[in-house]
Amino acid sequence: MNPKITRFLAEQKPATPCLVVDVDEVEARYRALGRALPQARIYYAVKANPAMPILSRLVGLGSCFDAASWEEVSLCLQAGAEPDAISFGNTVKKVSAIRAAYEAGVRMFVFDCREELEKLARHAPGSRVYCRLLVDNYGAEWPLSRKFGTTLESARELMLAARDLGLDPYGLSFHVGSQQLSSDAYEAAIGRVATLFTDLSAAGLELRMINLGGGFPIRYREDVPEIDHFAHAICHAMTEHFGNALPEMLVEPGRFIVGEAGVVRSEVVLVSARGRTDGLRWVYLDIGRFGGLAETENESIRYAIHTGRDNAPAGPVALAGPTCDGADILYEKSRYELPLDLESGEMVDLLGTGAYVSTYCSTRFNGFAPLGEYYI
Ligand SMILES: Cc1ncc(COP(=O)(O)O)c(C=O)c1O
């Protein structure tokens, strides 16, 4: 548990549920990634946590930004980011959003189909564009693949078409899935990108950039490979495929930058056996799937959960949120244990909740107030 956050919680006793993020830790993670992968420019994936104290700190550190919407572009600009440090990285964009970003000076956009490319040609003329490839998300605890990206064959045609449409065909991107535990996924994806670089070069089109996406994992209940391990695998694959003629490299980390910097404090609302004979206690917290813990769907992301007395005798529990929705269950199968004498009113801390929690929070489902947020 982060000592700065522990002190804040002890002194301030904020109302729960709340998220507390240590912004110095965000900086430390940004710097760690920069050290591990100095060849790559970091485009922080704003969607992971768009809070202004995070964006401002990252602007000060010289970060670039991957924005998913005009609203995120606008937040980055408010935080002081230059428009040319922003990539509009969502393959699905409203025309009004493309126009607003273009008018604000943004000149880098992603696409994965002809229709989006034509929108860009019309509403963001001359911009640098990159095509997202569909790659294997095997090994990711929060996969993304099916919804985005296109095949090598189609990307080839689209990049040539981009040039004909007056756009600047800049490069290619992929995302190996979030909380990706295997560096093989990056190596395989780089191999695919390299094939297309070669193929397009033969067709007279020299691409300049490869966007390696996000996906770098953080520790939840179990250790994960260090960032240096991923950096080493990526550099090895890049050199193997591109030799000395390395293209510009971009990364779009979200979870890695902010995840471990955040803790959710929650109150136990009820501990109940509900007359069941299997002895499994149900622990209901004041935060659940709708309060921000959406990534517990299918028990995909399994947060480390601590009470103030982690050495007390413990037994198995199922964990659920406070709403009347039957889907509001966090964990039934993932073997969580909490103290046997846990009672309502006690506090529990969910670690590693700095990413993809504050923004997944519903506004007033069942009347519950949205998650409180503190950036310290
Ligand atoms: C286009 C894009 N880039 C970057 C990210 C950040 O990924 P991660 O949080 O796994 O680093 C995402 C996550 O959804 C994404 O969709």
The ligand as an ORCA input file, in Angstrom:
! r2SCAN-3c Opt
* xyz 0 1
  C      -6.241      2.894    -28.870
  C      -5.819      2.608    -27.471
  N      -4.592      2.980    -27.092
  C      -4.155      2.766    -25.831
  C      -4.971      2.171    -24.888
  C      -4.432      1.991    -23.505
  O      -4.234      0.664    -23.218
  P      -3.616      0.188    -21.849
  O      -4.381      0.838    -20.757
  O      -3.730     -1.277    -21.872
  O      -2.182      0.624    -21.819
  C      -6.241      1.721    -25.247
  C      -7.103      1.043    -24.283
  O      -8.244      0.762    -24.483
  C      -6.682      1.957    -26.570
  O      -7.901      1.596    -26.969
*
